Amino acid sequence: MNSGVATAARPCADLFALGRAAQAASRAATGDRGFFACSPFIATSLPMLIEATGRGLRGLLRLSLTAEETVPQQEQLLDRLAAQVRDGLVLDGVVPTPENDCLGLATLLFVARCRLTLTGVPHVLVDLDRLGPKLGQLALGFGADELCGTIVEKRALRLGDNAGSRILTRAEAAQLLRGAGLRAFERVTSGEPEEFTP
């Protein structure tokens, strides 16, 4: 293999190694369970998160990703957040979210870094309204274990004006989780997640 091909292949190998490590960490944290929920409350700042958990809401925090952000900057943010969790911050999950347009591979790598760095945080969520079902399912292979977004019982066909719709049915959300090798559980308002069987 010539040196140009070897150099180009290395980032792919690193990407897949990172993805496998994050997926293994996710499975260890959740026991091969994947979850879906219809549009939960997601805090966009630490003060909002603290207020939400104080009111009994689930502690979910959106972590924004921009194209200008470097990997060391992302790692510093995640290290600070991990330290706050160790110091007692109540955080049930993070929602890595690209700003503006989906950043593809950068988003997948950020999802994996969230899973591997935030070991004290049980869940990494995919916001289907922002990422869409295709990138969302890929993120399940990079350490995410939960889908959230507009999830309904029935939806219109993806034709015409609805062609770009990111709305999923409950059965489709469960299918995405099963496609990633996870058992599908639905988060319901009455308490513990329930295994979803169509």
N, C-alpha and C positions, 0 to 999 in steps of 0.2 A: 504494500500500500504506500503510495507516495505521501510526502509530508503534508501537502495541502488537503488531501482527503482525510488523513489521520487527524489533522487539526479541526476540520469541520465535523468529524464524527465524535470527537471528545465531548462537545457540549451536549450532543444527543445522549451519549452514554451517561453523562452527569445528570441530565434531566430525568432519564428513566430510573437511575439509581435513587435520586431524590424522591421521585414519585413512589417507588417501591417501599422506601423507608417510611415515607409519610403514610402510605396505605397500611403498612404493618402496624404503625403506631395507632392509627385510627381503629383498626380491628381490635387491637389490645385494649383500647380505651372503651370501646362500645360492645365488644363481644359479637362481632359480625352483624350488629343491628344497624339499620339505617332508618332515618326518620323523615317524615314530611309534616309540614304544618302550613296552614293558610295564614299568610301575612301576619306574623307576630309583631309585637312592638320591638323595634330595634333602636337602641340609643345611639346617638351620633357623637357623644362626648362623655367623658367620665362623670361630670356632675349630673348629667341627664341619666346615666346608668345608675348612679348611687340613689337618685331620687326614685327611679323606677323600681329598683329592688326594695327600697324602703316602703313602697306602696304595694309590695307583694307581687310585682310583675317578674317575669323571668329575666335574668340578667344577660342580655344580648347586646353586643357592642359592634357597630359597623367600623371596619378599618378600611379607610380609603387608600386607593393605589393610583398614583398619577404616573404618566409617562416620564416625567422629569426626575422622579425619585430613584435614587441609586440603591443597589442591594445593601451597602453598609448602612444607609439611612433606614431602610426597612428593618434590618437586623437590630439597630439601636432602638427603634420604636417597640419591636417585639420583646427585646430584652427588658426594657423599662416596664412594659406591661406585665411580663412574667414575674418581675420582682414585686410589683404591686399585688399580684394575685398571691404570691407567697406571703406578703405582709397582711393578707386578709381581705383584699378586694373580692367581692362576690361577683363571679363572672361564669355563667353557664355556657356561653358560646360566643364566638366571634364570627363576623360576616365580612370576609375579605371582598372588597368591592372596587372594581376599577371606576375611576371617574371618567365622565364623557363616554368615549367609545370603549368597547371591550378590548382589552390588550392581549388576548389570546394566551400565548405561552407565558408572558409575564404574570398574568393572573393565576395560571396553574402553579407557577413557581412560588408565588406569594401564598397561595393556599397551602402548599407543602411546607413552607417556612412557618406558617402559623401553627400547623399541626405539630411540627417537630420542636419548635421553640416554646410554645405555650402548653407545656405538659400538664400543668395544673388546671387547664380549661378543658372540660369534657367534650365540647362539641365545636366543630367548624361547619358553618352553614353556607349554603349556596343560595343567593337571592336570584331566583329564576326570572323575576321581573327585570332585573338588570342584565344577567348573563344569558338568559335563554336556556332552553332545554339541552341543546347540544353541548355548549361549553359547560353547562351545569353538570351533565353526566360525566364529562371528562374530569371535572374537578373531584368527583367521587373517587377517581383513581389516583388522586394526588392528596388524599388525606381528609377530604370533606366527608361528613357522615349524615348531613341533614339538608333537605331541600325546603325552601320556604318561598312563598309567592302567592299568586292568585291561583288557588287550587279549588276546583268546583266539582259538583257531581256530574254535570253535563255541560258541554260547550258547543258552540257553533263549529261547523267544519272549517278547516283552514283553506278557504277558497275566497277569491276576490279580495274584498276589504279586510277579511280575517286571515289572509295568507301569512302575515307576519306575527300573528297573535302568539303571545308567550303564556297564555292561560293553559293550564293542564287540568285534566280530570284527576280524581283521586287514583283511579286505576293506572293512568299514565305515570303519575308520580311514583307509585309503587313499582311499576315496570322499570323505570329508570334506576331505582335502587336495586332491584333484583338483577338488572343487567350488569351492575357493578359487583355482583356477588354478595349483596347484603340482604338480610331479612327485612322486610318493609314493616315499619310501625308508624301509625298515625298519632300525632299529638292531639289530644282532645282536651277540651276545657275542663272536663270532669276530673282530671288528675293524671294518673300514669298513662304513658303511651300504650296504645292497643295494637296488637299485630293485625295488619291489614290482609284480609283474604277476600279476593273479588268474588 
